[in-house]
Amino acid sequence: MQANQSSSAPVLAAALGVCALTFMDALMKRPSMTYPLGEVIELRYLAASFFAAIVFLIKGERRPTWNALRRNASRALAMLTSTACFFVALARLPLAEAIALSFIAPLLLTLMGRFILKEPIASKSMVGVILGLIGVVVIALGNPMRGGHAFDLPGLAGALGAAFFYALSNVLMRRQTTQDSLQTIVLLSNSWAALFCLPFLIVQWRPPTTAIWTAVTFGGLMGACGHFCLGWAYARAHAGRLGILEYSAFFWGAILGFVFFGEIPTLTTIIGASLILVACIGTTGARPRGFRLRQSKN
């Protein structure tokens, strides 16, 4: 059955998912600055796995097959790498700046959708990629101007690496929604990520304070909610169409960064984010002729 591309439900679900994940980023920023990275990531995925397991049991899902375990293990690696990269960026950059740099992800989603999912892309997409890269350069050039700090290469590299692996994990999720239920995908992806990161927790363990426990618990909840929302949306709409919703994260990030950390986006961050936004409006808004989407059965 073909999905109705005019339906607003997947768009609204994706917007809610982006909002939830941005809130998770804000919650995890302070722990990532004060606690070992491996411990913070592990606790975040353990919390998300707990909430995903509750939904899995309530829905009465069947036990995952070996093929489902294998498929979701590969996506968990991409998801875990994206999280690690982004937590590095969060620890070293203002929240809005880290999110703005990750705005390259929807452009990568469009390209990966073409090469991995064989989804056609419009001819103007490459122009959008170039314009988006210019936006990234503008943000990077403005980085030394932020509060007089030196150029932060690890922070920039972390944000861009997070964008790449985030796009890859979303493309893999879109492919998996035709094979596994959404509850299975969210549970296994988070559980595998927690398992892969367990050795780092053992080596780097520091007893968390009550504030840190609260942050990672609610961060895991927001991560699971965002995962469910995006998974539901990507099962029902083209990856390129939903990619533009990622840019609402900048506004949430700017608000939360100011409220929680007193951060104000620099002019170069706003200009660079605007360039990337324009690039992605052109890229994700263009629908190639003959596009047809098969509706997931899940």
C-alpha positions in Angstrom: 0.0 0.0 0.0 1.3 3.4 -0.9 1.7 6.1 1.8 -0.2 9.3 1.5 2.6 11.9 1.0 0.1 14.7 1.8 -0.6 13.4 5.2 0.7 15.6 8.1 0.8 12.8 10.7 4.4 11.7 9.8 5.6 15.3 9.8 4.0 16.0 13.2 5.5 12.8 14.6 8.9 13.7 13.3 8.7 17.2 14.7 7.8 15.7 18.1 10.7 13.3 17.8 13.2 16.1 17.1 11.9 18.1 20.0 12.2 15.1 22.4 15.8 14.4 21.2 16.8 18.1 21.5 15.5 18.1 25.1 17.6 14.9 25.7 20.7 16.7 24.3 20.1 19.6 26.8 19.7 17.1 29.7 22.9 15.2 28.7 25.1 18.3 28.2 26.1 18.8 31.8 26.7 15.1 32.6 28.9 14.9 29.5 31.0 17.8 30.7 31.5 16.4 34.2 31.5 12.6 34.0 33.3 10.0 31.8 31.8 9.9 28.3 31.4 6.1 28.3 29.5 6.1 31.6 27.1 8.9 30.5 26.4 7.1 27.2 25.9 3.8 28.9 23.5 5.2 31.5 21.5 7.0 28.8 21.0 3.8 26.7 20.2 1.7 29.8 17.5 4.2 30.7 16.2 4.2 27.1 16.2 0.4 27.0 14.2 0.3 30.2 11.4 2.5 28.8 11.5 0.8 25.4 11.1 -2.6 27.2 8.0 -1.4 29.0 6.4 -0.4 25.7 7.5 -3.7 24.1 5.9 -5.7 26.9 2.7 -3.6 26.9 2.3 -4.1 23.2 2.8 -7.9 23.6 5.4 -8.2 20.9 6.8 -11.5 19.8 10.4 -12.5 20.8 12.9 -11.0 18.3 14.3 -13.4 15.7 18.1 -13.9 15.2 17.8 -11.9 12.0 16.2 -9.0 13.8 19.0 -9.1 16.4 21.6 -9.0 13.7 19.9 -6.2 11.8 19.5 -4.0 14.8 23.1 -4.6 16.0 24.5 -2.9 12.9 22.2 0.1 13.4 23.0 0.3 17.1 26.7 0.7 16.2 25.8 3.7 13.9 23.5 5.1 16.6 26.1 4.6 19.4 28.9 6.3 17.3 26.6 9.2 16.6 25.8 9.6 20.3 29.4 9.5 21.3 30.4 12.0 18.7 27.6 14.4 19.7 28.3 14.1 23.4 31.9 15.2 22.6 30.5 18.2 20.7 28.1 19.0 23.6 30.9 19.0 26.1 33.0 21.4 24.0 30.5 23.6 22.1 27.4 25.7 23.0 24.2 23.6 22.5 22.8 25.7 19.6 26.2 25.6 17.8 26.6 21.8 18.2 23.0 21.4 16.8 23.6 23.8 14.0 26.7 21.9 12.8 24.7 18.7 12.9 22.2 20.3 10.4 24.2 18.7 7.6 22.5 15.4 8.5 19.4 15.9 6.3 21.6 16.5 3.3 23.4 13.3 4.1 20.0 11.6 4.6 19.1 12.5 1.1 22.3 11.2 -0.4 22.3 8.0 1.7 18.7 7.4 0.8 19.8 7.4 -2.8 22.7 5.0 -2.4 21.4 2.7 0.3 17.7 2.7 -0.2 17.8 3.5 -4.0 15.5 6.4 -3.5 15.7 8.9 -6.4 16.9 12.5 -5.7 16.2 15.7 -7.5 19.0 17.3 -9.6 19.2 20.3 -7.3 20.3 18.1 -4.4 24.0 18.5 -5.1 23.6 22.3 -5.1 22.0 21.9 -1.7 24.9 19.8 -0.5 27.4 22.5 -1.6 25.4 25.3 0.0 25.1 23.3 3.2 28.8 22.7 3.4 29.3 26.5 3.0 27.1 26.9 6.0 29.2 24.5 8.0 32.3 26.4 7.1 30.7 29.7 8.2 29.9 28.2 11.6 33.4 26.8 11.9 35.1 30.1 11.0 33.0 31.8 13.7 34.1 29.2 16.3 37.2 31.1 17.4 35.1 34.2 18.0 32.9 32.5 20.6 33.9 34.0 23.9 37.5 34.4 22.8 38.1 30.6 22.8 40.4 28.9 20.5 39.3 26.9 17.4 37.7 23.8 18.8 38.5 21.1 16.2 37.4 18.1 18.4 34.0 19.8 19.0 33.5 20.5 15.3 34.6 17.1 14.3 32.3 15.5 16.9 29.3 17.5 15.6 30.0 16.6 12.0 30.7 12.9 12.8 27.5 12.8 14.8 25.6 14.1 11.7 27.0 11.4 9.5 26.2 8.5 11.7 22.8 9.9 12.7 21.9 10.1 9.0 23.2 6.5 8.6 21.2 5.2 11.6 18.0 6.9 10.3 18.4 5.4 6.8 19.0 2.0 8.4 15.9 2.5 10.6 13.8 3.3 7.5 14.9 0.1 5.8 14.3 -2.0 9.0 10.7 -0.7 9.4 9.7 -3.0 6.5 11.1 -6.0 8.4 10.7 -5.4 12.1 8.0 -3.7 14.3 8.8 -0.3 15.7 8.8 -1.6 19.2 11.4 -4.2 18.3 13.6 -1.7 16.5 13.6 0.8 19.4 14.2 -1.9 22.1 16.9 -3.8 20.2 18.8 -0.7 19.0 19.0 0.8 22.5 19.8 -2.6 24.1 22.6 -3.4 21.7 24.0 0.1 22.2 23.9 -0.4 26.0 25.6 -3.8 25.6 28.4 -2.4 23.3 29.1 0.4 25.8 29.1 -1.7 28.9 32.9 -2.2 29.0 33.4 1.6 29.2 31.0 1.8 32.1 33.0 -0.8 34.0 36.3 0.9 33.3 35.2 4.5 33.8 32.6 4.1 36.6 32.1 7.1 38.9 29.1 7.0 41.3 26.6 9.5 39.9 25.0 12.2 42.0 21.2 12.4 42.3 21.2 15.2 39.8 23.1 13.1 37.3 20.8 10.1 37.8 17.8 12.4 37.2 19.4 13.8 34.1 20.3 10.5 32.5 16.9 8.9 33.4 14.9 11.7 31.9 17.4 11.8 29.0 16.8 8.1 28.4 13.1 8.7 28.4 13.3 11.6 25.9 15.6 9.5 23.8 13.2 6.6 23.7 10.2 8.9 23.0 12.1 10.6 20.2 13.1 7.2 18.8 9.5 6.0 18.7 8.3 9.2 17.1 11.0 9.2 14.3 10.6 5.5 13.7 6.9 5.8 13.2 7.4 8.8 10.9 10.1 7.2 8.8 8.0 4.1 8.2 5.4 6.3 6.6 7.1 9.0 4.7 10.1 9.6 2.4 13.4 10.3 4.3 14.0 13.5 2.3 10.5 14.9 3.2 11.1 14.4 6.9 14.7 15.6 6.9 13.8 19.3 7.0 12.2 18.7 10.4 15.6 18.2 11.9 16.1 22.0 11.6 13.5 22.8 14.2 16.2 21.4 16.6 18.1 24.7 16.2 15.3 26.8 17.7 14.7 24.3 20.5 18.5 24.2 21.1 18.8 27.9 21.2 15.9 28.2 23.7 17.1 25.4 26.0 20.8 26.5 25.7 19.8 29.9 26.9 17.4 28.7 29.7 19.7 25.9 31.1 23.2 27.3 30.3 22.9 31.0 29.5 24.2 30.4 26.0 23.4 32.9 23.2 24.0 31.8 19.6 26.6 33.9 17.8 25.9 35.7 14.5 28.0 33.3 12.5 26.1 30.4 14.0 22.8 31.9 12.9 24.1 32.8 9.4 25.6 29.3 8.9 22.5 27.6 10.2 20.4 29.7 7.8 22.5 28.7 4.9 22.2 25.0 5.7 18.4 25.5 6.2 18.0 27.1 2.8 20.1 24.3 1.3 17.9 21.6 2.8 14.6 23.3 2.0 15.7 23.1 -1.7 17.0 19.5 -1.3 14.3 17.9 0.8 11.4 19.9 -0.7 12.2 18.7 -4.2 10.4 15.5 -5.1 11.7 13.5 -8.1 9.3 12.5 -10.7 7.8 9.0 -10.4 8.4 8.8 -6.6 6.4 6.0 -4.9 6.7 4.9 -1.3 5.6 1.5 0.0 3.8 1.8 3.3 5.3 -0.2 6.1 3.1 -3.0 7.5 4.1 -2.2 11.1 
